[in-house]
Amino acid sequence: MQGITIPSCAANPSMELELAPAPAPVPPVNGAGGPKARRIVVAHRLPLRAAEDPDTPFGFAFSLDPDAVAFQLSRGLPAPVTFIGTLPASAESKIIPSDELDNYLVEHFSCLPVYVDGARHNEFYNEFCKHYLWPLVHYLLPLSPAHDGDLHFDAGMYGTFLAVNKQFADRVIEVVSPDDGDLVVVHDYHLWVLPTFLRRKCPRAGVGFFLHSPFPSPEIFSAVPVRDDLLRGFLNADLVGFQTADYARHFVACCSRHLGVSGGAWTGHTTGINYHGRTVVVKTLSVGLDLGRLRATLATPEAAAKAKEIAEAYRGRTLIVGVDDVDLFKGVKLKLLAMEKMLETHSDVHEQVVLVQINNPARSRGRDVDGVRGETQQILQRINTRFARAEETAPAAVVMIDGPVPMSEKVAYYAAADCCVVSAVRDGLNRVPYFYTACREEAPGARKHSAVVVSVFAGCSPTLRGAIRVDPWDLEGMADAMHAAVTTMSAEEKEARHRSNYEYLRANDAVTWAQVFDDALQVACKDHSTTSFVGLGLGMSYRAAAIQPSSRTLATALL
């Protein structure tokens, strides 16, 4: 395969109950004559776009997706970077796997695909990930086996989840070379147990895992029948990153409760868990924006044209913007109810304020998604009927945009809005207020002041010191905060709050995130080259015990 060398660990058998000796010294990586260490970024989807084109060799024209989170978070990593994941949804069911396609994607985009057939992928993603793991990590307990029709543990689907994670791990094993200094960065809960499969075959691999979703409290996590498997999945990594300190502490508490391993003292946002002689670093590291990409989007003709259209359509109005996935936990219903409460309570905004709510396409199918859509449509119609505008041509009180909206249009709405509202009832990575704040600063002719109303349950809440924090279940409180943001807050206060938020974003962008994560991962696995490992346990209970040089003679005798 062009551009890919097969490393030694690809041929290594399982290390269960076998001592993996420390390797012989190798030349320094990145030095003269030595191979250059790579970063292997693993995510559910490759950062690719695919458009059908019968004139191309594979029936699709591929291009990099600069808006993919995994791609943006790779920009601060040392080159070269190789991406591993499934093909874009538009192409995965229509393309026949082949070495030729692998070679093409590696050569042109540094992307190595994982091929998961349609039925297996549906069970893996739509059924187990989105309808079991996703609700649980967002604190939704299965109150009964038939709760909502799908929030129950299914051993068969869990088996599929494991099988797909193993497929991803096998792809990583094909290309990773720990002796050359390669490091693996794994993104999000879809690949929760990948480190266990990787550690079994390649015990010296340097593995970092970042969880973009929440990590629930120990009380919630105790309801997961395979909780020990999931905890060991993280502990088989060298570095585990979380969006907030709360989520990191929940993970450490779960390890103590269920596995009997405890974390050390916290130093800033970092602690360590001693796991069979290995120190697993646990770190809080909030994801930022790719400001360079955002500036490029703001400068496009499409963004300028949309900004002009918005200015004409909402001339003289005060805009509030919301951008959310169609999801049970985004709190769009609560946002609409708070808007209704504000209109009821404050007559001065009846004809003035417009909420533009952009609903991103749902990431999965199911009754929960249909229920969210149905409820929001009912509330939308009720609000616009109750608070109909005096002028027939005036925009409605709530304008809801359903379906895919290009980033070039979203940035125009962000830049035009006087306020941004995030009302999530539980959230991990949510960069909407970040995009909004940056657009209010960076857009052509930007006003350089803004107002963010953010739920205390959103993952971005702790980082935005200039935001107005609200409890989304307190509709009156949220309505008052929205009213203050668009009417009573002084320009000086808006500017001060905006400056606080923007300075944070500028100092903690996506490039900084990648550099800090990579530095922490290098420190976490710095002793791998001089450490021997012995594999313990069967199946998902596998763990690699680290044996330092002084203990090797005794360990060998015992084995």
Phi, psi and omega in degrees: 000124186296134177082359183234129175253141181276117184278172183295325186288347177295333181260358182287137174283176174305143183263015182302125175059023176235143179276125174263105185291157176295141182287163173293153180304141179241159179299150179301137178289155179066005179263181182297127177081352182260152177294151182272127181296139180251160168248126181252111184260121185244126178215165181305313181246143170292150178281062184234153166248148182222120178244132181300132181207104183295345182274356180265158185301330185248008179083000179221143172264118183263150173207156177292144177260101184291348179267355179294132184300316181299325178290314181298323182280001176263352190291337177264003180278149176296141176280154000275156179241133175245132180258140176232132180176181178279161178292160176305148184303328182292342186242337193298327183272355185246359183249137177271124179301142179199156175296327180297317178294317177305311181299319181297313183290325177292315184294319187266332186229003184054039182241129178244114186281149169253125183263114178241121185294161190304311182294318180294318180295323178297315178295319181296307189272300186291321186273301186279310183294305189278332183250004171231297183296314184302310177298321183293317179291343175263021169077019178266114181275143173282096186290336176207162181302334183256016183302121181057014175081346185213357181272069174217155183281131179239115184298325179295316179292326176297322176300320177295318177303315178296317183298319180290319176300322177294323176301315179298315181299320180297324177294318178298317182298331178298331190241342186280142177225090182302325181295339177266001178091011178297144176233147183248130178243117184250133183251121159077173196291341178302330185247038188304319185256007178306319181302328179295313179295321181290319181295326180297314184272336187220073191298337181267005180297137174272115189235125172246138180236131175239125180265114181280337181272174174293162166243122189286169178293160180303327180296319179288314184296335179296341181281356181271117182299331182254032184302321181295321177301316183292318179296318179294329176304313178292318184290345174277357169272169176264332180222130177237122183249146180228157182286325182228161179295325179301315182293322178296317180292326176298317180298313180299318179296321178295321178298321179292316184290317190261333182244351178074020176248136187243154176274159177276192179292144178282131172246101187066242181256020188227142170217178179224146176244123176279113184235098179054047176086351176257140174264112177271118182278131177245126189220139172268126185208098184288133181286138180250194182261154167272090186294328178297316178296318181296318179298320179296321179293318179297333183273000183283153175299327180297318179294320180295318180294320179292323178298320178294318179298316180295319180300322180284319184291328185241031180301129178082000180257161175256121186262135166247135182242143172223137178227118185215153167288155173283099191206147182299334189257002183277347174070026180298321177302315181294324178297316179294319179295324176293322175298316178298317179297320179296317179293325177294318190274328187239097183292342183290348182250004185307312185262358191257318191263138176233129173264118174259111183251114179262120180258110176295154178302144178297144181272353177207172179251158176152171181294330179296318179293315178298321179296319178298315180299314182298315180296315182294323178295319178298314181294319178303310181297321180295316180297313184289337174282315181294323186241049179297142182285149178294323178268130182296331183274354182287149178294149180294165180298322177234124176248117182251128180248113181257142176109177182292127176243122181300151180300329179296335177270324178300317183297330178292320176294317178302313184294330183276340189279141177277342183208146175238134182239128173239119188239030183301141177271345172194133188206151172253259179279115175221107185259009182304310179296333177293311179302316181300310182298316181294321178293324178292341178263321193260342184294150176305128181070023184300146181279343177058035165212154186200167177223123180245123172253116189229140177295141177293346181267000178278144182297336181274351185302315183295338186270343185261088183290339180269000182278156170270112183271136183225157169269114185296340178282344177268089186296321179295317179297319179291321178298318179295321179295318178296319180295317179297321183295327185255352183230303191268341181290132182288158178298325180295318180292319178299320180293319180294316178296317179299315182298319179299314180293317185291322179297323175298313182298319182293326181276345185227057181276183184295324179296317178297317178304311183296319181294316181293317179298316182294318178299316180295323180292320178298319179294320184296329183243025184294335182264004183302322186291340180249009183251140171263151181234143174238130181279135180232143172089157180250153175057225184281359175272006182298140171210152181255112178278132181269134178239116182286163185308322183292342183259358189294319183298315179296316181298319180295320179296320181293326182279000000 
